[in-house]
């Protein structure tokens, strides 16, 4: 296994020069996927017009599968198990559900270097830094998007703990990351996650790290600010009303 070659040079590559804070919004309950898509689209359009701040929106979803632009029909193994939605993001099939922290990012890359590959690597680094707060050694793997951990004795000796899928339109991002905190891992059995059938999936709980979602959110925010710059907390309803 070869660690992915770093392409982001310098700690400030993804930070805004003007230091403007990102709106940091935590949903106070499960969010239906169609609502999330609509809210992201509306907010991203407002950001592109210069009418809204950037935002990071932390949510949990009811159990569901989403398909990306590279999804293969054969990778949806149990099409009737949970609702299936076309996400419009890059990538393949993935699962979202309770116990998984999804972070949707609406970032203006016009102010952050206009480098999508660097963004993806920055997101991987963000997750790795977050996992480090819980003594979990996450890593990037050449040729595979997402974050992986060693799981000796399991297929391939490693498992995926976080997925990444983004869409960029007019240099503004939507979608983002999904970190497995304590989801029901059997729910991944209905798909070939991200098109990879020779590796498994894992979670913080599966690795013996029993942490609350607020603890994960705090670690995510600390790690995000280190790489992307300051964040300002807003009420849960702020994403929709500000868009």
N, C-alpha and C positions, 0 to 999 in steps of 0.2 A: 504494500500500500504506500502511495506517495502523497504527502500532504500538498494541497493545492498551492501553486506558486502565487505569492503575494503580488498584487498589481496596484494596490493603494499605497502610495508612498507618502509618509508623513502622517502624524496623528490628527491633523486638522483637515484632511482631504474632503471629508463629508460634512464639515461644519459650515454654517453660514458666516460670511464675513461680517454681516451687520449684527450678529449675536441675537437676532430676534428669537424669542422662545416659541417652541412648539406647544400647541394645546394638548394637554395630556388628559384623556377622558377615559374613565373606567365605568363600563356598563354596570348597573345595579341589579341586573337580572338577565336571564337568557334572552338572546336576541335572535329573532327569526332571520334566516339567511336572506330572503328577498328584501327585507327591510335594510339589512346591512349593505347589500349591493346598491340599493337606491340611495342610501345616505352617503355612501362613499362616492358614488358618481356625482351627486349634487355638490358635495363639499369639494371634490377635486376640480370640478368646473369653476366653482367660485374662487378657488386658489389660483387657477390659471388666469382668471380675469383680474386678479389682484384685489379681490373683494373679501377674502377670508384668510385666516392664519393657517399654517400647516397644522396637522393634527396626527396624534397617535391615539387609536381607539382600542381599548382592551375589552374583549367580549368572551363569553362562552355561548355556544350554540346548542340547541337540541340535537340529538343524533342525526347525522346526515352525511351524504357523500357529495363531493363536488368533482367536476371534470374540468381539466384545463385544456388549452388549445392543442396539446400533444397527446391527449388521452386515446388509448386504443379500446375499442368496444369490448374486446375479449378480457380486458382487465377489470371489468365490472362483473364480479363473480356471482353476486347475489342482488340483482337489480330490484327485487321487491322487499328487501330487508328494511331499508330506510329511504327517505326521499332523496332524489338525485337532482342536483342543480348544475347547470352550465355556469361556470364561474367567470369566464372571459379572461382569466389570468393565464400566464405561462404554466407549463408543467402538465402533470397527468392526474390520475384520480387520487384523491385524498379523503380522509375522514375528519369530521369535526364533531365534537360532542362534549358533554359535561366532563369536567376534570381536565380539559385541555384549554390552555390560555392562548387565544388567538389575538394577535396584535395587528390591526389594520393601520397601514401607514399612508398618509396623504402628505407627501413631501414634495417640495418644489425643487427639482434638480437643476433648474436654471440658477439657483442660488447655492447649489451644492456640487458643482463641478461637471454636470452633464455627462456622467460616466455610469452607465447602467451596470457594467461588470463590477465596477468598484462598489456600487451600492449593494449588490448581492453579496459581495465579500464582506462589506461592512455589516450587513445583517447577520451573516454567519458569525462574524466576530462578536457581535452584540450578544447572540445566544450563548456562545462559548464563555464570554465573560460572566453572563448571568448564571450559567451552570457552575462556574468556578466558585460562586458565592455559597454553593451547597456541596463543595468538595467533589464535584463530578467533572471528569476530564472529557469535555467535548472536543471534537476536532472536525476540520474540513477534510474531505477526501477528493482527490483529483478525479474529475469526470462525473462527480455526483453532487448535485445541489442539496443543501441541507446540512444538518449537524449530526454526527455519529459518535457513539461511545463503544468501547470494547465490551463485549459480552461473551467471555470464554465459554465454550461448550454449546453455544447456539450457532445456527447456520451462518457460515462466513466469519464467525468470531466477533461480529460487531452488529449493532442495531441502530436504527435511526430514532433519535429522540425529538427532533424538530424538523419541520418541513418549511420550505420557503417557496412562495410563488407571487410574483409581482406583475403588474401591468403598468405601462408608462404611456400616457397620452398627453401631448402638448407639454412634455417634460414634467408632468405631475404624476406621482405614483398612486396606485390603489392596490388593495390586497396586502400581503405581508408575510407574517410568520405564524406558525402553530407549534407551540411547545407542549409536549405531553407531560403534564404534572401528575395527574392520577386518573386518567380515563380508563374505561373498560377496554383493555387491549384486544379482547375478542371481537370487538366491533370492526377492527381492521380486517377481519377474515373475509368480509364481503367484497374486498377489492384486492388488486395487486397494488400496494401503496407506491405511488410515484413510479409505477412500472418496474419496480425492482422485486424480483421473486426469489432471489437467493440470499436475502438478508431479512432480518426481522425488525420489529419496532419495539421500543421500550419507553419507559417513563421514569420520572424521578421516584415515584412510589415503587415501581418495579425494581429499581436499583437500591432500594432500602432507604431512600430519603423521603421522610414523611413531613411535608411542609404544606402550609396553608396557601391559598391563592393570594391573599394580601402580602404574604412574605415574598412570593414569586414576583408580584407586581412591584414591590419595593426594589428588589434586585434588578428587575428589568429597567426600571426608571434610572437607577444609579448607573447601570452599564450603558444605557442609551445616552445619558447626558455626557458621559465620558467620551463617546465617539461622535455624537451628532450635535451636541450643544444643549443649552438649557431647555427645560420643559416647565410649563405652567399648568397646574392642575385646575380642571374645570368640572362643573357638575355633569352628571351622566347624560342629561338631555342636551348638553351644549352642542354636540356634533350636528344634530338636525337643525336646531334653532339658528346656529351661526352660519349654516350653509344657505 
